[in-house]
Amino acid sequence: MNRLKTLLFLSFRIFSFGRKGEKLTRPLLGSILGITLSLIPLVVVMQISDGMIQGITDRFLETFTYHLQTYPYSELPLEEMKEHAATIDDLGFVRNTTVERKGFGLAYSPSGKSGVTIRAVEPDFYSSDAGVQKYLEMESGEFDISDENSIMVGRDIARKMELEPGDELKILTGKFFSNGRFLPKVSKFIVKGVFSTGYDELDRMWVFVPLSTGEKILADKSSSTIIGIKIDKPYETLKEDMLAVRDSLPLRWGMYTWENLNRAQQENYRTTRALLIFIMALIVCVAVFNISSSLVMLVIEKSEELAILKCLGASPSDITFSYILTGLFTGITGGISGLGAGLLISVHINGVIKGAETLLNGIISFFQLILSPFIDFSGDSFQVLNTSYYLEIIPVSVRPMELVVILGMTIILTALSSTIPALRAGRIKPLEVLRKF
């Protein structure tokens, strides 16, 4: 116990010079600052990426791909599809079912035209599904497709074609015959509302129309009809629930899970996240191993004190362990500071991004105002995260276990990087040092 107290005393003395009124040594202060600054982006990336991936995935599942999709191998009447949907809906683990017909068309109005993905759903698609209500936000109007000529349009389409609730929108659809001829069909709709999921890549081409209307305007060969199924635990009991749904259906029905439908996207997210974390981890490793050079400088600065300590009876192992403990104190201090700062930024990341955008746009506007007599400026305002590829509001997913792992790895790397200078300090020869002074 006395030896441990002695080692701790020596470590704190090295860590802060051990004299009243003197501050932390500059080399160690630089190491702590380096570890803190390198850990901040690592923590932010790990916490933000998880939340963003989960937020995008939830939006896909709740508004587009469903948790499960089932479809007949041969075309069935809509009434029969609805009967099968009702049978599935009676299963205890099923939260919601809906029949949906998907196809494509060309929408046009006096202000422009755009290709659209037509989603023909039942009138209660929005009102009966809490998941849709959570992630599909109405920007204007109401989600109402009770009339056959009613239509809901995505925000991107509404901006491009200058549409508001009450405006008329025409959609061109049709079908191809075996002889190559095309029979066009123009349908007129009244816009009832404009919606957004908060993720432009997901809803930029969507329009919703009544299921009965979709049956009339979408040709069988150029569209598909599915039963979208929502279950209680899509991340936990997906396979078991899929088998139960399949058993409730007759033969010759296909089945997709959300994992099948989003496999490429999920792999892309995981690969990108892993690459970012790897790069940030390399930066942390460089900062941590910088402790080694800081301790080497301390050994040189304190060589006289180390020689005196050895003359007073301190063993080489005492000196070595005291420097290793000093390195550990440095790593722990920098690790806790970095984790705390990174977590604070992560929790307030939306405010940080908004503040950064406001500041940068203010600077840009200032220079544009000065240079506008000489240069013609045009273009949109600066965005840190383009909403075409990222969520408007980033959800934060704090995972304490990941933070513990980061701190533990930082401490382990700190101990390893402190070993070489600590051994060097233990091998100092007192007589050779004292002769110099």
HUPELIN-V681094 format. One line per field, one symbol per residue. ss: DSSP state (2 for helix, 1 for strand, 0 for the rest). psi: psi as a letter, one per 30 degrees, with the letter a starting at -180 (. if undefined). A space follows every 10 residues. Layout:
# HUPELIN-V681094
ss: ???
psi: ???
This chain:
# HUPELIN-V681094
ss: 0222222222 2222220000 0000022222 2222222222 2222222222 2222222222 2222200111 1100000222 2222222220 0001111111 1111111110 0111111111 1000000002 2222201111 1000000001 1111222222 2000000111 1111110000 0111111111 1111110002 2220011111 2222222002 2201111111 1000000222 2222222200 0011111222 2022222222 2222222222 2222222222 2222222222 2022222222 2000022222 2222222222 2222222222 2222222022 2222222222 2222222222 2000000000 0000000000 0000000002 2222222222 2222222222 2222220002 2222220
psi: eeeeeeeeee eeeeegfgkk fkakkeeeee eeeeeeeffe eeeeeeeeee eeeeeeeeee effdflekkk kkfkklleee eeeeeeeeff kefkeklkkk kkalljkllf falkkljkjj llfgeeffje eeeefjkkfk aljjhfkfgl kkkleeeeee ghklkflkkk kkaalklfgf kkjlkkkklk kflklkfgje fegfgkkklk eeeeeefkke fglkkljkkk leiffeheee eeeeeeffll lhklkklfee fgeeeeeeee eeeeeeeeee eeeeeeeeff eeeeeeeeee egeeeeeeee fffkleeeee eeeeeeeeee eeeeeeeeee eeeeeeegee eeeeeeeeee eeeeeeeeee feffkjklll lkkejkfffl kejjkkjkje eeeeeeeeee eeeeeeffee eeeeefgkje eeefef.
